[in-house]
Structures are given as C-alpha cells and as structure tokens.
C-alpha cells in the first residue's frame, strides 16, 4: 500500500480545521437565525410539521436530518453545536475537494488554495451561520461522493464493478437532491476541474467523459424527482406550487445573468446594498479573465479547441444552476450559489494558468484567499451573528418583564423594512433580522419563556403574542416589547 506523505495529511487537517477557526466567533455567539427558532421548538413538539414542510418541497431527507439533530438540543444556546458541526462538514468538504483535485493532477498548491477558498465564499459563511443549513453541507458532500464513485468505477476492469460504482454515484446524487436539490449540482465543480488535465484528449473522448458525468447527474436527479412525484401521487407528501417548473425560460436566463451569475462572478465579495461598486467591479474582472482564458485557448490551440472550451464553460455554468433555472422561483440566495460559484472559481484558476502560468495563478489565489478570509470572518460575525444576537437580547430583556400569573397578552413591535429594502439575496440572509418575518418573534418568545420556565413546552399559550410595525393602543396588551431600536444597529451595518 502506498504511503501517504506527512505533508499531505497536514494539508488535509488544516483544511478540515479552517472553517472552525475562521468562524469561531460566529459559531459560539448566542443567537439563532430565523428558521432556527421555529425548527428548534417544532422538532420537539411538532416534528411532523417539519417533515411535511420539507417533503412538500421534495426534500424529505432534509426534514429528517433537522428533526433528528434539533430534537437533541436543549435550547437556543446549544444551536452552537450544529453550527460547529456544519463548520466541520465544510472543512471535510474542502479536504475531499483537495483530494479530488490532486487525483485530477492539479498542482498541489493550487488544489489547496481552491479548496480553502471554497470555505470563505458567502454561501459557506451562511452554511456555518445558519443552524438549519447544516444539512445543505451534507448534500454538497454527497455530490462529491457521487463524482468519486463515478470516477472510481470508470477505471474498474469488471463490468459488474463498473455498474455497481456507477449506481452508487447515481444514488449519491439522488440522496443529495432529496436533501437540497440545488446543492446536488456541486457534482459539476470537480467535473469543471477535470476538464483542464483532459484538454489534450481527443475531442470525442472529452465529450464522452463530459456526457457520462452529465448522464450520472441527470439520472440521479431523475431518481429523486421520480421518488418525490410518486410520494405526491400516493399522498405521502403534500404538494406545493413552489415545486412547479419555470414557464418563461428566456426571462429566467436574463434574470440568471443579471443576478445569480453576477453574484457568483463576485466570488468572495457580497453584493451589498450600501452603494459600493466592489462587487460589480470584481464580477466584471472575473468574467473578463474567464473569457480571456477561452480566447487564449482559441489562439494557442486553434478555433475548434477554443470553441469547445467556451461551450464547456457555458454548459457547466448553466448546469451548476440548472435546478433553480428550471424551478418556478426567482430568488437569489447565497445558500444556493455554492455550485455555481465553485464552477466560476475553477474556471477562473484555469484562465489564470492559461494566461500567466502557475506562478501567476498561485499568487492571485493566495491574495484572493487572504482577502476572502478577512471578509468571511468579518461578514459572518457582523452581518449574521452579531445583529441576530442583538435582536435576541432585546427580546430577552422584554421577556424578563413578563409575569406568568399577571401577563397573558404580549405585543412585539417589529422593525419595519427600511426604504429600498428588497428582501433579496443580502437582505434575507446577511444583515437581516429574524423578526422581519412576523411569525419569528412568537417562536423566539416561546423558546425564551420555556428556558425561563415561564411557559411549558408543547404550548404557545397561556401567553398570547402578537406582532406589528406600530405600537398597539395603550392598555390593549399587558407587555409591549419594542424591537425598533434595531434600526440603529442596521445603520451601523
């Protein structure tokens, strides 16, 4: 058996620990993020509600994982363990991606830098900062497992072994899709990485390899879809309109270019609402470099190779976001952008190698990683953990005034969305408030009162909670909790 060098083990360990170290402050801050509160209560009191809601969207394994994990937590404080687990899974994802890139004959330094960069992307920050998002990381890992199984089976001599490994790959993709469909497309990140070492293959061989992996992903998604549709038909899961297909593909493609693709090209930079043009500039630079890399291949190896490379870039960019392209929704969420951003990152590295060689690519990626690490540490804490923690503290202070014998009616004054707030990718994730959603303060208050043993489990009564953007008339409620000072916190953000 071939001995693994010590330095390789050290790289794997460092990649595995990087997210926990990078997001330590965020992981162990006392806060929950929106659905965290509802799932924490419902997993113990109404587990069927979670299962039904996730299954209705074709994600039954997501619901199962959330119920199993959240039901073991004792309160808001223990959400930190799920965030820590998500950071561990993210580190494992980076380590597995590094192994895949090395198997694909990538330069060891570039492979390590790409794997590390994966952990600082905005989507990765959200996976660690949002406790309910930890199964999404598991879905990403399953998709990489599918790629490894497919590649391993392709080199086996026995036909039965090849079929067995291929079926395992299809099963991994299907399992990933039954957790969270968009993340199953992370399978295409190592596919994009595998194109570079195969650039000297005959065109027919490259096409056969690419189509083979495309067929694996397609069949895996088809298996998951068939299971979901059968479950709908048999009445196992309730069906919701959100599962419908997009009817305006041209309009959807325009939206894809204007929002998701632009955000993916921005790589480590958030598309924030503060008026900064940094995300726009980075998007333009990255897009230009990728196109320049395609032009370089055209110039050095002929128009056929250049055209093939350009088509491969376009197909994999569209493919990595295909689940959302086909679905009847137009929400740009960073938690669904990791497959697309991962493909962009791979093609960016390939372009830099084509244009300037390995040294230029290494230096550029190192600079990007340093900047991305600083952004990630700061953004995850200041735009997720800290504001949510302030919100929770304000609600806890208000809840301290509630007496179980004298107060039955509680009103929470929630902060109204400021002018220009669009509820999109950043506002609904980074720098947002859980209390923006009218049901969230009731869930938060229920958990706080349960922790204080003011209100028993399995009940949102006898204390009745209402919410609104304006204070109620005097005397209509026993306790009024005002969260409008959160606007002062937003000004700081």
MOKA-V723711 format. One record per run of one state. SS is the DSSP state (A for helix, B for strand, O for the rest). FROM is the first residue (numbers start at 1). TO is the last residue. If there is no record, write none. Layout:
BEGIN
SS,FROM,TO
SS,FROM,TO
END
This chain:
BEGIN
O,1,5
A,6,22
O,23,23
A,24,27
O,28,34
A,35,45
O,46,46
A,47,55
O,56,59
A,60,70
O,71,75
A,76,103
O,104,107
A,108,118
O,119,121
A,122,129
O,130,130
A,131,154
O,155,158
A,159,197
O,198,202
A,203,234
O,235,240
A,241,243
O,244,244
B,245,245
O,246,248
A,249,265
O,266,277
A,278,301
O,302,302
A,303,320
O,321,321
A,322,326
B,327,327
O,328,333
A,334,336
O,337,337
A,338,399
O,400,408
B,409,413
O,414,433
A,434,436
O,437,439
A,440,451
O,452,463
B,464,468
O,469,478
B,479,482
O,483,485
A,486,492
O,493,493
END
